[in-house]
Structure formats: structure tokens, C-alpha cells
Amino acid sequence: MSLAMILPMSAFALAASISPGPVNLVCLCSGTRYPLSQGMVFVTGATLGFVVLFIAVGLGLYSVLAVVPGLNQALRWAGVAFLLTLSWRLFRDDGRVPESEAPRAPGFLTGALMQWLNPKAWLASASGIGAYTSGSDLNQVLLFAGLYLPICWLSLGSWVYAGAFLRRYVHRPAVLTTVNRTLAVLLAASCLYLLLD
């Protein structure tokens, strides 16, 4: 594979990973609420979950959705339900930043599961595979996934660090509650977009 193909693949991976979406909003919220180490555990789960999804789509999983009636719609509704649950929990948060590490932080498995229920991740996988690989070439799919791995991890990590930066300015529970509720509304709005798309 030539550098002329690697650069566009990398640019696509960066644009898809760093652009706002449900996972990015959870990363931002995690940075404002929890220690960086916990946010990066979520990022690692979300990154690996996405890469596994990407490879599965590259190996033909997306075509299964076209063949099995209702599976695509079921996936969409499960994703929306999961994201709305996270949005509701965020909206109800009292705005108190824990002094010690809190057990409620979204973890590795939440990050991985969130990608599999995230229609944006499915769309990014399918469009990336379709645009930059010939689906039957495993080496191209694995190369693209290998490029996605660090780019996605760093992109999502930057959202956690942005949240940690904001954390300095949201020491008062009322301010953090406002930030959390704003993020919760944006997350819920992204669900509405997913249903209407």
C-alpha cells in the first residue's frame, strides 16, 4: 500500500474519530467528572471496540445487516436506548465532583459496547471500508484498522483532556450541573438525529 493511500485513510480516520458524536460527548463528560485515568480506560475500550467493529464490517458483517430483515433497525433502536440511558444518568447528576475515584465512571466495557451500539461508528466503518479498501482484501482492512487504532485513541483522549481542562472551571456543583445537563441534552439530541436519519 502506497503513502498516497495511507494519508487519505489517516485523514478519514481523524475526521471520523475527532468529530462530535455520542462517544466523544461521554469522553468530555468523563474528563470533567472523573480522574483522567478512568476517562482513558473508557477511551481504550471505545477505541478497541471500534477497531473490532471496523474489522468485522470489513470482513462482511455490514452485508449481514442488509440480508437479515429488521436487524439494522433493531441495532439502531438498541443504540438509541443505550445512549438515552446514559443521557438520563448524566442529566440527573448532582454536579458534585468526587474527591476520590468514583466507581460509577464509564469503563472499558461501556466504551466497547457503546461503539457497537453507535450508528455513527457503523457508518464510519462502512463508508471507510467502502471508500478506501476492496472489501475482500484483508491486508487493506487490517492496515486501515491499524491506522485507526492510534488516531481514534488520541482523538477520543483529546476529548477527555478537554473535559479535564474544563474541570478547573467548574468547581461549583451548580456550574458542573449546567455543563452535565447541556451535554445530556446534546447526547439526547444526537439520538433524535439518529432516529430521523
Secondary structure, 3 states (H helix, E strand, C coil): CCHHHHHHHHHHHHHHHHCCCHHHHHHHHHHHHCCHHHHHHHHHHHHHHHHHHHHHHHCCHHHHHHHCCCHHHHHHHHHHHHHHHHHHHHHHCCCCCCCCCCCCCCCHHHHHHHHHCCHHHHHHHHHHHHHHCCCCCHHHHHHHHHHHHHHHHHHHHHHHHHHHHHHCCCCCHHHHHHHHHHHHHHHHHHHHHHHHC
